[in-house]
Amino acid sequence: MALPETDDIRIREAAEVLSAHFGVACLLPTPEFLEAHRTLVSDRLREVATLRGKDPAKVPQGMEADAFYLCGTLLARGDVDAVVGGAVASTAHVLRAALSTVGLRSGTSLVSSAFLMALREPTPGGEPLLVFSDGAVNPQPTAAQLSDIAKLAADAFFAWTGNEPRIAFLSFSTKGSAEHPDVTKVRDAFALFVKRCPDVKATGEVQLDTALVPSVAVRKDAEGSLAGNANVLVFPDLDAGNIGYKLTQRLAGAGAYGPILLGVARPFSDLSRGASSLDVVATTLLTLSLEDPAK
């Protein structure tokens, strides 16, 4: 397990907890360690640039001395099992490092993100844990991208909980109650998802109360398969997803763990810059629990 942001006290505290209580050995790269591996990182960056059809000679200078790119290189080699960072670095920086070193998972068209939300009280449908996606990466996903985001989120929910995912494609409309291009996008995303994953329970387009409140679902989505007990919420855009998770965390007191990157070839995840050391611990454990398709 690699934690690139060695100088942050939250990261050092998290590494101690992970080691002492969960048996997770953490690499916190020192400047000396970075210097010793510059050539290794440079070689990996050129290799991935070539695979992505880019000129390896145009890899920006300085990346080989960045701890995120070093940790990503070690992850690509199998020397560590996961990378988690973002307590200081931006999501964009974490994402660039992930794509430049480990790349996309086979069969995946994009990188998305998810938050595992641990609610103080279960939803009216009885769900104590929800996955919110996407809350950190894709500002204006297309219908096809929303369908991909939903598939990645469903897989993550199952990996984290062992329970059946039930997906709601959220909108300001429920089953045609409004017409707008944004509604059409969500409706089309749901239709694409059903074709791709016919055995996964899902509904869309629906408003939040229809997704989570059985008494509302009976009235608004009587023919839907979820009956108001969704556990994976797919937001129509990044505005909604990011605002939604922060409202749930800050006003409802939910635990918000993530943003955990989905769709990368190996477990490489982000953190909120407001994360506590215990948030880092939880995000690390969730990242490690994601199945690594490369193994």
Salt bridges, closest charged atoms under 4 A:
ASP8 OD1 - ARG10 NE 2.91
GLU35 OE1 - ARG38 NH1 3.78
ASP43 OD1 - ARG46 NH2 2.57
GLU47 OE1 - ARG44 NH1 3.23
GLU64 OE2 - ARG38 NH2 3.02
ASP66 OD2 - HIS93 NE2 2.86
ASP79 OD2 - ARG77 NE 2.74
ASP81 OD1 - LYS295 NZ 3.38
GLU127 OE2 - ARG166 NH2 2.18
ASP148 OD1 - ARG196 NH1 2.59
ASP155 OD2 - ARG105 NH2 3.77
ASP155 OD2 - LYS151 NZ 2.78
GLU164 OE1 - ARG166 NH1 3.94
GLU179 OE2 - ARG187 NH2 3.35
ASP182 OD2 - HIS180 ND1 3.76
GLU205 OE1 - ARG187 NE 3.19
ASP209 OD2 - LYS220 NZ 3.45
ASP221 OD1 - LYS175 NZ 2.58
ASP292 OD2 - ARG266 NE 3.67
